[in-house]
């Protein structure tokens, strides 16, 4: 490969390509995922025999695992997708069915991109001959070493004693958790949350063994701190444990909002006359910004504590979508906004997406690009409006202002038709 052909690449890309070129006959696929744009780029064209077409799709759409992966390993691949979304290091082994009928052991390795903040690098290789050794090495990892793999606060609780039994450096610093200096009771740790709320979490863990949502925990100075939390229940060495991964949300104060011009008076008047969500969305669809075009508009109502979003859409692509159509919060546009504190999301081409909601909803309906804008109420994400196009690259950062203006006008009218929103709700900084 000539130096000229590499001149437009980042240094890390160049290194990856050179290294991958020396892999010889070792089946390996190297890729980068942009977690803000939610798209994947394959940096090498290595193919795994029998899985040539399946593996790229599997990396993009977790739902494809049903037909490709061994049933016992689907949870492993789900865990990989979860860690990818949170830019957490991952090393997993799983089995996949090849179209030649053979079962292969695959090794997937992932790590945050050191040069691009919200990107993630990964390698997928055939390791059938090494699988037993890799799995044995993974089983020997201790709890304390396991939690130290993560930069955000992570700790484990022994269910039997309800005490913290392992905590990484971030959890010890942020929350003052140190099992060696005295066990911390779970009920004291989350005392700022209502008993009803905590019981609901425990019930969900009992049946689904997983929960995502907001939890208030006291920091090392005794102050309540709201965190976006992921809780997993699992068994290890005969013990029942809860895994807590916490992402503290920064405290926010109302700040001066940038000036956004209002839509035309006719648009504002039409919004004020709408009687329901579909009526409001119809006004937005029929009032595109000058020089722009949208094929559909969708409103997503966010229920983080319940782990779901409910969507209602207007426009040809969404004709068959029922009102309040429900999808998991995990893998949604809303989850991305909360995790990265985004004030908007632009997807330029859904065919490159790694987001489950795109493959479950937008791509099947012919949506190729969209821009999403949020409504936060008291720092909690409550609604997201999505302007959609059936053509790729229909939205850009330069064209977002008029859509933000339409969204702001929608937020002003939404409490009138949604009893779940307090009167006078207005966008706040996430």
C-alpha positions, 0 to 999 in steps of 0.5 A: 500500500502506497503512502499516498493512499494512506495520506487521508487516514488518521494515524490509528487507522493507518496502524490498523490497516498495516497490522491487519495486512500482516495477519495473513490467513487469520480470519479477522474483521476490524471495524470502527463504530461511531456511537454518536452517529450510530454507524459502523465502518469496516476498516478491513475486508477480511471474511470469516468462512461460512459467515461472510455476509452474516457477521457484518449484519450481526455487528449492526443489528443485534436482533440478527443474533437469533438466527446466527448465534448458538442459543446459549451465547445470545446473552453474551452478544447482547452484553457485547452490544451493551458495552459497545454503546457505553464505550467499555472494554470488552472481550467475549467468546461466542459460537455462530452457525456458518452457512456450511453447517459448521459451528465456529467459535468467534472472539470479539475484542473492543476498546474505546478509540484513543483518537476519536472521543465517541468512537469504538474500535473492534476486532472479530476473529475465528478462534475455534482452536483456542476457545477452551483456553480463552474461556478458562482464562476468563473464568479465573478473573476475580471480582475485584479485577473485573470491576476495575476494567471500567472507568465509570463507577461500577460496584457489586452487591451480594444479594444474600447480605445486601452488602457491597462486595467489590467496587472499582476506583471510580466507585470508591472515589465518587461514592466512598465505597470501600468494602475493605474498610467496612461493608455498605448496606444496599438500603442505606446506599439508595435511601434517597429513592422511594421504597416503591421505586426500589421494589419495582426495580427488584421485581424487574431484576427477579423476572428479567435480571436486568434494569436500566434507569435513574437512581439517586445515590449519595456521593462521598460527601453525603450529597444525593447524586442522580445517576443513569444506572444499569443493574444486572443480576447474575450468579458467580461461584455459588453467589447471587450478585447485583452488578451496578454500573453508574454514570453520574449526571452533571448538575444543571442550572437554567442557562440562557438559551441560544436564540432560535427564530420562531416559525411563521405565525400560521404554523404557531396558530395551527399548532394551537388549534391541534387537539392531539399528538397526531394533529401537532405532528401533522402541522410539523410535517406540513410546515417544513423549513424553507428549502427542506423536506421531510417525509415523516415526523414521529414523537417518542414519549420516554419512560426511562424507569419503565425501560420503554418508549412509546412512539406515534408517527405521521407521514407515509412511512409510518402509516402502518405504525399504531399510536403509542407503539412501544419499543425498548428504551435500551437501544433507542435514540433517547438512550443515546441522548441521555448517555452522551448528554446530547441536545440533538441526534442526526443520523445521516444514513440508517443503513450504516446504523448500529442502533436497534431502534433503526433496524426495528423501526426506521429501516423497515419503514424506508427511513434513510436519515433523520434528526431528533430533538429532545424535551427535558423536564427538570433534567429528565428526558421526557419526549423526543421529536424526530424529523425523518426522510426517505433519502440519506444525508437529508439533515446536517448540523448546518440545517438543524436550527429551523428544526429546533425552532419547530421542536420548540414550538411543539414543546410549548403546545405539548403539555396541553394535549399530554396530561403526563407533562406538567403545564408550562414544560419547556426544554432544559439543558440535559 
